[in-house]
């Protein structure tokens, strides 16, 4: 799917279509998936037709279809670059802010204190 060239609406329609095809491949009715996911059948219909939905609805439907693992492919866990790892030396990054120069100065000060 070439999402760069697609509109938001077209992407929603494609996601809904894929969910519907997966549901049908599992031979599940909308009623079955809705009940298993704890959502209304109408909400599932809207999702499959490409109408806007909440993230909670999408997660519940993916869980009901046994495809919650698809979120890892959709948005994998971000990692730190080797340079960031060396600067942090085990500290977990909690926020970003300031200019690059000020971040570098803070990192240098932190490394000087750690030595």
Residue frames as a rotation matrix with the C-alpha (Angstrom) as fourth column:
UNK 1
0.590 0.807 0.000 0.00
0.807 -0.590 0.000 0.00
0.000 0.000 -1.000 0.00
UNK 2
-0.490 -0.712 0.502 1.51
0.714 -0.659 -0.237 3.33
0.500 0.242 0.832 -1.06
UNK 3
0.256 0.681 -0.686 0.23
0.957 -0.277 0.082 5.41
-0.134 -0.678 -0.723 1.84
UNK 4
-0.588 -0.555 -0.588 2.25
0.492 -0.823 0.285 8.50
-0.642 -0.122 0.757 0.95
UNK 5
-0.978 0.198 0.064 0.04
-0.043 -0.492 0.869 9.18
0.204 0.848 0.490 -2.04
UNK 6
-0.326 0.912 -0.248 -3.23
0.712 0.410 0.570 8.29
0.622 0.009 -0.783 -0.29
UNK 7
-0.195 0.379 0.905 -5.61
-0.478 -0.842 0.250 10.64
0.857 -0.384 0.345 1.47
UNK 8
-0.794 -0.043 0.607 -6.56
-0.601 0.214 -0.770 10.07
-0.097 -0.976 -0.196 5.10
UNK 9
0.188 0.970 0.151 -9.97
-0.858 0.238 -0.456 8.82
-0.478 -0.044 0.877 4.01
UNK 10
0.489 -0.065 -0.870 -8.47
-0.655 0.632 -0.415 6.36
0.577 0.772 0.266 1.54
UNK 11
-0.647 -0.754 -0.112 -6.17
-0.437 0.487 -0.756 4.96
0.624 -0.441 -0.645 4.23
UNK 12
-0.534 0.531 0.658 -9.13
-0.704 0.152 -0.694 4.49
-0.469 -0.833 0.293 6.58
UNK 13
0.544 0.744 -0.388 -11.04
-0.831 0.414 -0.371 2.66
-0.115 0.525 0.843 3.83
UNK 14
0.109 -0.603 -0.790 -8.04
-0.520 0.643 -0.563 0.40
0.847 0.472 -0.243 3.19
UNK 15
-0.846 -0.380 0.375 -7.59
-0.500 0.317 -0.806 -0.40
0.187 -0.869 -0.458 6.90
UNK 16
-0.115 0.904 0.411 -11.30
-0.801 0.160 -0.577 -1.18
-0.588 -0.395 0.706 7.17
UNK 17
0.558 0.281 -0.781 -11.16
-0.770 0.527 -0.361 -3.39
0.310 0.802 0.510 4.09
UNK 18
-0.355 -0.798 -0.487 -8.20
-0.454 0.603 -0.656 -5.32
0.817 -0.011 -0.577 5.47
UNK 19
-0.762 0.156 0.628 -9.91
-0.593 0.219 -0.775 -5.84
-0.258 -0.963 -0.075 8.81
UNK 20
0.296 0.955 -0.035 -13.03
-0.853 0.248 -0.460 -7.07
-0.430 0.166 0.887 7.02
UNK 21
0.361 -0.231 -0.904 -11.07
-0.642 0.641 -0.420 -9.50
0.677 0.732 0.083 4.84
UNK 22
-0.738 -0.675 -0.010 -9.25
-0.429 0.481 -0.765 -10.85
0.521 -0.560 -0.644 7.88
UNK 23
-0.448 0.675 0.587 -12.55
-0.720 0.117 -0.684 -11.27
-0.530 -0.729 0.434 9.75
UNK 24
0.565 0.703 -0.432 -14.08
-0.817 0.401 -0.414 -13.10
-0.118 0.587 0.801 6.79
UNK 25
-0.050 -0.675 -0.736 -11.00
-0.579 0.620 -0.529 -15.33
0.814 0.400 -0.422 6.42
UNK 26
-0.927 -0.241 0.286 -11.55
-0.365 0.411 -0.835 -16.36
0.083 -0.879 -0.469 10.04
UNK 27
-0.499 0.830 -0.252 -15.20
0.318 0.445 0.837 -17.05
0.806 0.337 -0.486 9.15
UNK 28
-0.647 0.266 -0.715 -16.42
0.688 -0.202 -0.697 -14.68
-0.330 -0.943 -0.052 11.87
UNK 29
0.228 0.785 0.576 -19.52
0.848 -0.451 0.278 -12.54
0.478 0.425 -0.768 11.64
UNK 30
-0.344 -0.274 0.898 -19.54
-0.058 -0.948 -0.312 -8.88
0.937 -0.159 0.311 12.60
UNK 31
0.631 0.665 0.400 -21.74
-0.484 -0.066 0.873 -9.83
0.606 -0.744 0.280 15.54
UNK 32
0.772 -0.398 -0.495 -19.19
0.569 0.781 0.258 -12.39
0.284 -0.481 0.830 16.76
UNK 33
-0.246 -0.946 0.210 -16.25
0.747 -0.323 -0.581 -9.97
0.618 0.013 0.786 16.54
UNK 34
-0.126 0.286 0.950 -18.22
-0.317 -0.919 0.234 -7.13
0.940 -0.272 0.206 18.11
UNK 35
0.867 0.495 0.059 -19.26
-0.236 0.305 0.923 -9.32
0.438 -0.814 0.381 21.05
UNK 36
0.558 -0.731 -0.392 -15.76
0.794 0.608 -0.005 -10.70
0.242 -0.309 0.920 21.53
UNK 37
-0.431 -0.782 0.451 -14.25
0.646 -0.616 -0.450 -7.20
0.629 0.097 0.771 21.37
UNK 38
-0.235 0.415 -0.879 -16.85
0.874 -0.304 -0.378 -5.56
-0.424 -0.857 -0.291 23.58
UNK 39
-0.888 -0.009 -0.460 -17.92
-0.172 -0.920 0.351 -3.09
-0.426 0.391 0.816 20.90
UNK 40
0.154 0.988 -0.015 -21.17
-0.298 0.032 -0.954 -2.50
-0.942 0.152 0.299 19.09
UNK 41
0.030 -0.052 0.998 -21.83
0.784 0.621 0.009 -4.11
-0.620 0.782 0.060 15.74
UNK 42
0.900 0.362 0.243 -22.55
0.435 -0.714 -0.548 -0.67
-0.026 0.599 -0.800 14.30
UNK 43
0.617 -0.751 -0.236 -19.12
-0.525 -0.616 0.587 0.60
-0.586 -0.238 -0.774 15.43
UNK 44
-0.222 -0.683 0.696 -17.49
0.153 0.681 0.716 -2.38
-0.963 0.266 -0.047 13.70
UNK 45
0.427 0.457 0.780 -19.52
0.847 0.100 -0.522 -1.69
-0.317 0.884 -0.344 10.55
UNK 46
0.984 -0.059 -0.168 -18.29
-0.094 -0.974 -0.208 1.91
-0.151 0.220 -0.964 10.54
UNK 47
0.196 -0.976 0.091 -14.69
-0.462 -0.010 0.887 0.81
-0.865 -0.216 -0.453 11.04
UNK 48
-0.231 -0.274 0.934 -14.88
0.522 0.775 0.356 -1.69
-0.821 0.569 -0.036 8.20
UNK 49
0.619 0.512 0.595 -16.48
0.776 -0.283 -0.564 0.89
-0.120 0.811 -0.573 5.89
UNK 50
-0.234 -0.857 0.459 -13.59
0.865 -0.399 -0.304 3.29
0.443 0.326 0.835 6.47
UNK 51
0.627 0.462 0.627 -15.28
0.102 -0.847 0.522 5.80
0.772 -0.264 -0.578 8.72
UNK 52
-0.281 -0.768 0.576 -13.24
-0.511 -0.388 -0.767 7.46
0.813 -0.510 -0.283 11.45
UNK 53
0.646 0.430 -0.631 -12.97
0.271 0.644 0.716 5.48
0.714 -0.633 0.299 14.67
UNK 54
0.722 -0.428 0.543 -11.31
-0.692 -0.437 0.575 5.67
-0.009 -0.791 -0.612 18.03
UNK 55
-0.268 -0.903 -0.335 -8.00
-0.773 0.409 -0.485 4.02
0.575 0.129 -0.808 18.73
UNK 56
-0.522 0.160 0.838 -9.71
-0.676 0.522 -0.521 2.04
-0.520 -0.838 -0.164 21.49
UNK 57
0.607 0.795 0.019 -12.13
-0.573 0.454 -0.683 0.56
-0.551 0.403 0.731 18.96
UNK 58
0.482 -0.501 -0.719 -9.28
-0.691 0.288 -0.663 -0.45
0.539 0.816 -0.208 16.66
UNK 59
-0.600 -0.745 0.291 -7.37
-0.756 0.408 -0.513 -2.09
0.263 -0.528 -0.808 19.53
UNK 60
-0.199 0.607 0.770 -10.46
-0.627 0.525 -0.575 -4.00
-0.753 -0.597 0.276 20.69
UNK 61
0.803 0.500 -0.325 -11.20
-0.552 0.417 -0.722 -5.26
-0.226 0.759 0.611 17.18
UNK 62
0.096 -0.849 -0.520 -7.58
-0.738 0.290 -0.610 -6.29
0.668 0.442 -0.598 16.61
UNK 63
-0.669 -0.301 0.679 -7.64
-0.721 0.484 -0.496 -8.16
-0.179 -0.822 -0.541 19.94
UNK 64
0.241 0.861 0.449 -10.90
-0.577 0.498 -0.647 -9.88
-0.781 -0.103 0.616 19.01
UNK 65
0.855 0.043 -0.516 -9.39
-0.496 0.356 -0.792 -10.96
0.150 0.933 0.326 15.69
UNK 66
0.765 -0.626 0.155 -6.22
0.409 0.657 0.634 -12.19
-0.498 -0.421 0.758 17.38
UNK 67
0.377 -0.604 0.702 -4.12
0.800 -0.170 -0.575 -9.60
0.467 0.779 0.419 15.54
UNK 68
0.978 -0.035 -0.204 -3.01
0.099 -0.785 0.611 -7.27
-0.182 -0.618 -0.765 18.31
UNK 69
0.178 -0.976 0.128 0.54
0.578 0.209 0.789 -8.18
-0.796 -0.066 0.601 17.29
UNK 70
0.296 -0.006 0.955 -0.05
0.922 -0.260 -0.288 -6.13
0.250 0.966 -0.071 14.12
UNK 71
0.997 0.083 -0.011 0.59
0.082 -0.945 0.318 -3.01
0.016 -0.317 -0.948 16.19
UNK 72
0.344 -0.939 -0.028 4.28
0.210 0.048 0.976 -3.95
-0.915 -0.342 0.214 16.44
UNK 73
-0.258 -0.395 0.882 4.54
0.931 0.144 0.337 -3.86
-0.260 0.907 0.330 12.67
UNK 74
0.579 0.604 0.548 2.52
0.708 -0.706 0.031 -0.66
0.405 0.370 -0.836 12.53
UNK 75
0.648 -0.362 0.670 4.58
-0.474 -0.881 -0.017 1.21
0.597 -0.306 -0.742 15.10
UNK 76
0.384 -0.551 -0.741 7.68
0.549 0.781 -0.296 -0.69
0.742 -0.293 0.603 16.25
UNK 77
0.799 -0.189 -0.571 9.38
0.507 -0.299 0.808 0.10
-0.323 -0.935 -0.143 19.54
UNK 78
0.801 -0.541 0.255 11.79
-0.187 -0.632 -0.752 2.98
0.568 0.555 -0.608 18.82
UNK 79
0.551 -0.709 -0.440 15.38
0.834 0.466 0.294 2.46
-0.004 -0.530 0.848 19.78
UNK 80
0.764 -0.396 -0.509 18.09
-0.173 -0.886 0.430 4.91
-0.622 -0.240 -0.746 20.69
UNK 81
0.796 -0.570 -0.203 20.93
-0.231 0.023 -0.973 5.56
0.559 0.821 -0.114 18.31
UNK 82
0.417 -0.719 -0.556 24.38
0.800 0.581 -0.152 4.30
0.432 -0.381 0.817 19.34
UNK 83
-0.518 -0.592 0.618 25.48
0.253 -0.796 -0.550 7.90
0.817 -0.129 0.562 19.94
UNK 84
0.181 0.670 0.720 22.55
-0.645 -0.473 0.601 8.53
0.743 -0.573 0.346 22.29
UNK 85
0.868 0.121 -0.482 23.29
0.195 0.810 0.553 5.29
0.457 -0.574 0.679 24.11
UNK 86
-0.059 -0.976 -0.211 26.91
0.802 0.080 -0.592 6.28
0.594 -0.203 0.778 24.61
UNK 87
-0.506 -0.101 0.856 25.92
-0.175 -0.960 -0.217 9.72
0.845 -0.259 0.469 25.91
UNK 88
0.391 0.786 0.480 23.30
-0.679 -0.106 0.727 8.39
0.622 -0.609 0.492 28.27
UNK 89
-0.647 -0.721 -0.247 25.32
-0.419 0.607 -0.675 5.41
0.637 -0.334 -0.695 29.53
UNK 90
-0.774 0.359 -0.522 22.32
0.536 0.810 -0.239 3.50
0.337 -0.465 -0.819 30.76
UNK 91
-0.707 0.580 -0.405 20.07
-0.017 -0.586 -0.810 6.44
-0.707 -0.565 0.424 31.70
UNK 92
-0.253 0.722 0.644 16.64
0.941 0.339 -0.011 6.28
-0.226 0.604 -0.765 30.08
UNK 93
-0.955 -0.040 0.295 15.68
0.156 -0.912 0.379 9.30
0.254 0.408 0.877 28.02
UNK 94
-0.442 0.817 -0.370 12.61
0.731 0.089 -0.677 10.96
-0.520 -0.569 -0.637 29.54
UNK 95
0.682 0.678 -0.274 12.10
0.388 -0.653 -0.651 14.06
-0.621 0.337 -0.708 27.40
UNK 96
-0.172 -0.672 0.721 13.51
0.975 -0.220 0.027 16.13
0.141 0.707 0.693 24.58
UNK 97
0.851 0.497 -0.167 14.02
0.513 -0.856 0.062 19.83
-0.112 -0.138 -0.984 24.66
UNK 98
0.426 -0.683 -0.593 16.31
-0.121 -0.693 0.711 22.75
-0.897 -0.231 -0.378 24.10
UNK 99
0.643 -0.289 -0.709 18.66
-0.765 -0.207 -0.610 23.29
0.030 0.935 -0.354 21.23
UNK 100
0.826 -0.392 -0.406 21.06
0.225 0.888 -0.400 20.62
0.517 0.239 0.822 20.07
UNK 101
-0.119 -0.932 0.342 23.98
-0.074 -0.336 -0.939 22.62
0.990 -0.137 -0.029 21.44
UNK 102
-0.083 0.123 0.989 22.42
-0.952 -0.302 -0.042 22.88
0.294 -0.945 0.142 24.91
UNK 103
0.919 0.391 0.057 21.64
-0.394 0.891 0.227 19.14
0.038 -0.231 0.972 24.86
UNK 104
0.496 -0.812 -0.307 25.25
0.305 0.494 -0.814 18.41
0.813 0.310 0.493 23.96
UNK 105
-0.305 -0.607 0.734 26.47
-0.501 -0.553 -0.665 20.66
0.810 -0.571 -0.135 26.79
UNK 106
0.371 0.517 0.771 24.18
-0.929 0.199 0.313 18.90
0.009 -0.832 0.554 29.26
UNK 107
0.966 -0.037 -0.258 25.37
-0.003 0.988 -0.155 15.50
0.260 0.150 0.954 28.03
UNK 108
0.111 -0.993 0.029 29.00
0.123 -0.015 -0.992 16.60
0.986 0.113 0.121 28.33
UNK 109
-0.213 -0.128 0.969 28.40
-0.849 -0.466 -0.248 17.84
0.483 -0.875 -0.009 31.89
UNK 110
0.734 0.565 0.376 26.67
-0.677 0.657 0.333 14.61
-0.059 -0.499 0.864 32.77
UNK 111
0.782 -0.498 -0.374 29.51
0.240 0.796 -0.556 12.54
0.575 0.345 0.742 31.33
UNK 112
-0.183 -0.873 0.452 32.07
-0.251 -0.403 -0.880 14.65
0.951 -0.274 -0.146 33.21
UNK 113
0.056 0.275 0.960 30.20
-0.989 -0.113 0.090 14.04
0.134 -0.955 0.266 36.50
UNK 114
0.920 0.392 -0.009 29.95
-0.390 0.917 0.082 10.32
0.040 -0.073 0.997 35.79
UNK 115
0.468 -0.815 -0.343 33.71
0.091 0.430 -0.898 9.91
0.879 0.389 0.275 35.32
